[in-house]
Amino acid sequence: MRSGKRVVFLSLDDGSGPVSNVVFFHDAQAAIGAPVFHTHYALIRGRTRRTGARGVPVTGEGLRDLLDVAKTVRARQAREREEARVVSEAESADNVIQMWTRRA
């Protein structure tokens, strides 16, 4: 731009063609960092505007690598499954103890 500030433009595509355009202004680029230039799959946070029948431009505020997000979600789900398994085993052990107490 004339001011010397960089603006980054991205086109979002869903496989059938371009869906939307995203623009990251200079102030948002500090928050998004390098992933904007190194990822093919992005999770973008921003504000949308309706500009016509098919136009939905986005002013980007944040960007994360979607593959990193997927890894984080899978790790969280694995932790939750493990916690549920531990609770289930503890409840089963407690039920066995209660059954033996009743018989005695």
N, C-alpha and C positions, 0 to 999 in steps of 0.2 A: 504494500500500500504506500501511498505518498508519505505517510507519517513515519515510515520505516518499520512499522510493526508487521509481523507476519500473520497471515490468515491461512488456515488449513481447511481445504474443502475435501469432503469424502462423499462418495456415492454409495448408498446402501442398495444391495441387490439381493433378491430372494431366489435367484436361479432362473426366473422368468424374465428378468430385466431389471433396470433400475427402479427402485421403489421410492426412494427419498434422497435428498441431498442434505448433508450435515456440514455446518460451518463452525469451526472453532476459532474464535477470536483470540487475540494475543493474551488477554487476561486469563482465559481458560487453559491455555497451553501449559502453564506452569503446573497445573493440577493433573493433567493427563500424561505428561511426560513422553517418554520414548515409545510406549506401546502403539501410539497412533501411527507410527511409521513402520512398525515391525509385526503387526498382527493382521491376519486375514479374517479373523472372526472377532467381532467387537460387540461389547455390551455398552450401549451409549445412553447416557442420561442427558436430557436437555429439554428445551421448550419447543413445542411444535407451533406452526402457523399454517392456516389453511389459505392457499393462494389461488385455488382454482378447482376444477373438476377432479384432477388427479394430483395436484401439487401439494405436498406436505413437507416443506423444508423444516429442518431442525437446527436450532442454535445450540450447539453442544456445550455442556457444562462439565461432563465427566466421561471417562472412557476406561473400560477395563478389558483385558484380553479374555474372551469368552472361554477359552480352554482353561485358563487359570481359575476362573469362576467355577467351571464344571469340576475341577479337581477339588476345590474347597468344599463344594456341595457334597461330592462323593465321600470325602473324609468326614464331614459332619454327619452324614447319614450312617456311615460305618460306626462312628462313636455312639450315636443314638441307638443303633441296633445292639451294640455291645452292652450299653447301659440297660436296655430293656431285657437282654438275656440274663444279666447279673441279677436284676430285680426278680425276674421270673424264677431263677434258681433259688434265690433266697426265700421267695414265697412258697415254693415247693418244699424246701427243707422245713420251713415253719409249719406247713400243713402236716408233714410226716411226724414232727414232734408233737403236734396237737393230737394226732390220731393215737400215738403211743401213750400219751398222757390219759386219754379217755379210756383206753383198754386197761390201764393199770389200776 
